[in-house]
Amino acid sequence: MIETPVTLELDQKQIPYTLFTHNGPVRSLEQAAKERNQQPEQVVRSLLFRLAQDDFLMVLVAGPQQIDWKQLRRTLGLSRLTMAKPDDLRRITGYEIGAVAPFGLPKPVRILVDQSVLNQTEISLGSGVRGTAVLMRTADLLKALGDGAEVVSL
């Protein structure tokens, strides 16, 4: 079995999950969902935003849902924010695009969970390694995130 920073943290916290390995490259959210036997809304995207020079925030959002930037800025009380650049993504999370997750991070990052994620009973998210994903119950995701995550409507 493959061990990733994500699975190591989940194991340490005794959170149940299933590690899923794709047979080949994943080129779309829809493909990922289909191969995982899920609906696109069950695939959670972990998006990293840059708030300031060295201040980052991760937002978990369900599948194809788009983030309402105006609402996100309002929620954060900020007039400006940007998506993290790929270099920042690797530096802050240790992960490549397509493998990002809110677990196993080198240092803590503020995490917002969009309400859309909670509409699902089971979800999947990045495992830290491209081509693999962690499948888990939404309740277990919240348990693993603990008090460190804030649920918001974006």
C-alpha positions as semicolon CSV with decimal commas, in nm:
position;residue;x (nm);y (nm);z (nm)
1;M;0,000;0,000;0,000
2;I;0,121;0,348;-0,089
3;E;0,187;0,582;0,201
4;T;0,145;0,952;0,144
5;P;0,167;1,251;0,381
6;V;-0,215;1,253;0,372
7;T;-0,258;0,883;0,461
8;L;0,009;0,909;0,732
9;E;-0,181;1,195;0,902
10;L;-0,516;1,017;0,867
11;D;-0,366;0,695;1,010
12;Q;-0,214;0,889;1,299
13;K;-0,555;1,045;1,373
14;Q;-0,722;0,702;1,332
15;I;-0,954;0,833;1,060
16;P;-1,097;0,565;0,828
17;Y;-1,041;0,607;0,451
18;T;-0,979;0,407;0,135
19;L;-0,683;0,483;-0,090
20;F;-0,787;0,470;-0,456
21;T;-0,534;0,440;-0,740
22;H;-0,627;0,543;-1,093
23;N;-0,513;0,320;-1,381
24;G;-0,368;0,611;-1,577
25;P;-0,342;0,989;-1,584
26;V;-0,643;1,185;-1,460
27;R;-0,732;1,461;-1,704
28;S;-1,062;1,590;-1,565
29;L;-1,278;1,608;-1,259
30;E;-1,548;1,408;-1,441
31;Q;-1,301;1,132;-1,527
32;A;-1,177;1,117;-1,168
33;A;-1,533;1,090;-1,037
34;K;-1,631;0,820;-1,287
35;E;-1,324;0,605;-1,211
36;R;-1,389;0,643;-0,836
37;N;-1,752;0,544;-0,891
38;Q;-1,865;0,883;-0,764
39;Q;-2,056;1,187;-0,884
40;P;-1,846;1,495;-0,970
41;E;-1,991;1,672;-0,663
42;Q;-1,823;1,410;-0,442
43;V;-1,475;1,504;-0,562
44;V;-1,347;1,772;-0,327
45;R;-1,104;2,025;-0,470
46;S;-0,849;2,177;-0,232
47;L;-0,777;2,527;-0,363
48;L;-0,495;2,741;-0,230
49;F;-0,533;3,120;-0,222
50;R;-0,267;3,380;-0,155
51;L;-0,393;3,651;0,081
52;A;-0,066;3,839;0,131
53;Q;0,309;3,791;0,087
54;D;0,336;3,475;0,299
55;D;-0,026;3,431;0,402
56;F;-0,222;3,150;0,239
57;L;-0,566;2,994;0,279
58;M;-0,705;2,662;0,156
59;V;-1,068;2,632;0,048
60;L;-1,233;2,291;0,009
61;V;-1,511;2,295;-0,248
62;A;-1,726;2,020;-0,400
63;G;-1,658;1,913;-0,757
64;P;-1,751;2,149;-1,036
65;Q;-1,879;2,425;-0,805
66;Q;-1,717;2,763;-0,862
67;I;-1,609;2,985;-0,577
68;D;-1,787;3,317;-0,548
69;W;-1,482;3,543;-0,523
70;K;-1,684;3,838;-0,397
71;Q;-1,831;3,624;-0,119
72;L;-1,487;3,481;-0,033
73;R;-1,339;3,832;-0,006
74;R;-1,637;3,938;0,208
75;T;-1,598;3,630;0,432
76;L;-1,229;3,704;0,481
77;G;-1,272;4,080;0,512
78;L;-1,023;4,136;0,230
79;S;-1,039;4,349;-0,082
80;R;-0,781;4,139;-0,271
81;L;-0,670;3,779;-0,297
82;T;-0,535;3,559;-0,575
83;M;-0,502;3,191;-0,654
84;A;-0,163;3,061;-0,544
85;K;0,088;3,013;-0,824
86;P;0,213;2,656;-0,886
87;D;0,547;2,735;-0,717
88;D;0,367;2,866;-0,409
89;L;0,136;2,563;-0,413
90;R;0,435;2,326;-0,399
91;R;0,616;2,535;-0,138
92;I;0,317;2,575;0,096
93;T;0,153;2,232;0,058
94;G;0,435;2,012;-0,067
95;Y;0,196;1,886;-0,337
96;E;0,153;1,915;-0,711
97;I;-0,168;2,039;-0,876
98;G;-0,417;1,752;-0,871
99;A;-0,282;1,598;-0,551
100;V;-0,352;1,874;-0,297
101;A;-0,527;1,795;0,030
102;P;-0,573;1,968;0,365
103;F;-0,370;1,695;0,540
104;G;-0,001;1,622;0,564
105;L;0,094;1,985;0,508
106;P;0,445;2,099;0,607
107;K;0,293;2,371;0,828
108;P;-0,065;2,459;0,922
109;V;-0,277;2,656;0,676
110;R;-0,615;2,814;0,752
111;I;-0,887;2,597;0,597
112;L;-1,238;2,692;0,489
113;V;-1,484;2,416;0,396
114;D;-1,757;2,526;0,157
115;Q;-2,106;2,410;0,251
116;S;-2,120;2,224;-0,085
117;V;-1,879;1,963;0,057
118;L;-2,120;1,886;0,342
119;N;-2,400;1,805;0,097
120;Q;-2,227;1,472;0,027
121;T;-2,212;1,167;0,255
122;E;-1,892;1,035;0,099
123;I;-1,621;1,234;-0,075
124;S;-1,279;1,191;-0,228
125;L;-0,983;1,425;-0,224
126;G;-0,617;1,441;-0,312
127;S;-0,383;1,202;-0,138
128;G;-0,067;1,402;-0,187
129;V;0,038;1,180;-0,478
130;R;-0,094;1,233;-0,830
131;G;-0,301;0,942;-0,962
132;T;-0,426;0,843;-0,618
133;A;-0,709;0,974;-0,403
134;V;-0,845;0,928;-0,054
135;L;-1,212;0,823;-0,031
136;M;-1,382;0,890;0,300
137;R;-1,705;0,982;0,472
138;T;-1,768;1,356;0,499
139;A;-1,816;1,321;0,875
140;D;-1,466;1,169;0,896
141;L;-1,324;1,456;0,690
142;L;-1,467;1,705;0,940
143;K;-1,343;1,497;1,233
144;A;-0,993;1,485;1,082
145;L;-0,993;1,862;1,020
146;G;-1,107;1,923;1,377
147;D;-1,144;2,275;1,506
148;G;-0,897;2,400;1,247
149;A;-1,156;2,428;0,970
150;E;-1,435;2,680;0,928
151;V;-1,754;2,592;0,737
152;V;-1,865;2,875;0,508
153;S;-2,101;2,932;0,215
154;L;-1,917;3,045;-0,095
